[in-house]
Amino acid sequence: MTRRALITGAGGFVGGFLTKGLLDAGYAVTGLDQFFDEFARASLAGAELVESDITAEVLDGLGGFDLVIHGAAITSPSPEAGLSAFDCLRINCETTLAVLAKARACGAKDFVLLSSSGVFRSEDADGVLLESTPARATIPYAIAKRAGELLLETELPGEMRAIAIRLGPIYGPGERVRQTRQYMSPLRRWIEAGRNGDAIVVDLPRSRRDWTYGPDLPKALLALLDRQPAISGVIHFTSGEDIDDVELAEMIAAKYGVEVRLAEAADYRVPMTSEIVPPSDLFGWTALASGLNSVMEDRP
């Protein structure tokens, strides 16, 4: 019997990888998002795409699912859209509750919330962020993600398993500015600068980050869901391969023959790893050097 999956935020960068990967794994996938651009529609052929706000009424009309993945979120206040910081917090929390209610109502076996390393402040850990590290970021996006994680920790009757996977920096082919995502990762910006013959500017030179190759995400997620004994709650979902921002920028600069310039910034990022399942025990993640080559060859 074909398994069915619902993915919110399927038109986005991470949601697109998950949608394509689950299709390849034999799932019948319904992708729900506010907007699917031409690129997303072409790359997600085979999925049922529903372009709409996430409301209880829309969710009620989608039928039943075995797996529900909630990735849709407003990442920051948008004055252009008339959204305040409170609006972002309210909408993100209400949306998570609506999708969680849908998963419970339709009898889903597994509910997965896409959370983020953004729940942490840089100073929350000296070297590496673990699941046991207190998450103390206070921006609306971070608070909404933490609220979602806490919702999944609530003991509710039923047999549905709930997992919140915290994602760090994701890279891969197809990353580009979208209507709903007006920025690109530092790695992609550095590649574009090098490709254009411009100097690569490292905004946070004190940072060290764990980079995860986007196409690995669906395979690693299915490995996590199949793992025994079953895992629930919050888990850091990362390749575990980390590198200094300056070192990575220099690797890219060397490919294009451009210089690296360092900005003056007090802020910085630190990497994540998992103390629950060591990344290498979960999945054979793509090495950064190999993934980097594929992104350099990609022209979105």
Protein Blocks (a to p, Z undefined) as FASTA:
>chain_A
ZZddddehklmmklmmmmmmmmmnopacddddfbdcfklmmmmgoiacddddddfklmmm
nopafbdcdfbdcfbdcfknopafklmmmmmmmmmmmmmmmmmmnopabdcddddfklpc
fklpfkbccfklccfbfbfklmmmmmmmmmmmpccedjbdcddddddddddehiacdfkl
ccdcfklmmmmmmmnopacddfblmbccddddfklmmmmmmmmmmpccddehjddddehi
acdfklmmmmmmmmnopacdddddfbdcdddddfkbgfklmpccddfklmmmmmmmpcZZ
